[in-house]
Amino acid sequence: MAICTFLGKYILYLFNLLCLISSVGILSIAFIINHKLYKWSNFISTELITTPQILLAIGIGLLIISIIGLCGVLRDIGWLLTLFSILLTIVLIGELILSGFVYYMGGEIKEYALNQMNHTISAYNKTGYEASTQTWNLIQSDIECCGIYGPKDWEPVTHSNKLPTSCCYAIPLDGFCTDIESYKDGCFKKFESILEENSEIIIWTAIGFALVQLFAVFLACCRKCSLHKEYETV
């Protein structure tokens, strides 16, 4: 029994260290996803933009909780272990809700982005729509795409075969970008790919960390019970 108690304590200690590392991982993922989604700020709903911020809050919360857990384990303080278990359970629930939200909103986010692209492409280079123009130029040059579905989407906008310079990987000597030098993939296809990739990262990260945290809560409860029995024995 003493061996089990000893192992339980130090396994919990290791799991708190893992939670500490997990919090750093979540914070890193939040910053990466926020950087990727910032380029699409004019094309995506505010719900998706706030997702990295929620991840950031979870990461900071988990960092604080893991420190509380480490103090509780190292000093054998029962109320800290109880507080650790409660807070970690709340974070765990938050992570699962976030993963479910991201999965559920995927279709709506794609539809919203497509509507925004259709709405803003016709206003390209028009006065009063500088933000949309800048967004199109930034996205097309950064992720190497052109138009919504392809270069031909610009014909009704430019009324010619000329494309925005951000559509081309190399600008000819005459300074005009045409279909020959342009990227062939549409930006909506690229957006779908990026969205699915980021959604999978969020969902599987949340589920993986939740399983780790669930085991940590179990160990904390066991350690709390063993401390209670030790006090009764004394």
Salt bridges, closest charged atoms under 4 A:
ASP76 OD2 - LYS9 NZ 3.40
ASP76 OD1 - ARG223 NH2 2.82
ASP142 OD2 - LYS39 NZ 3.45
ASP179 OD2 - LYS184 NZ 3.45
GLU196 OE2 - LYS110 NZ 3.10
GLU197 OE2 - LYS36 NZ 3.50
GLU230 OE2 - ARG223 NH1 3.85
GLU232 OE2 - HIS228 NE2 3.01
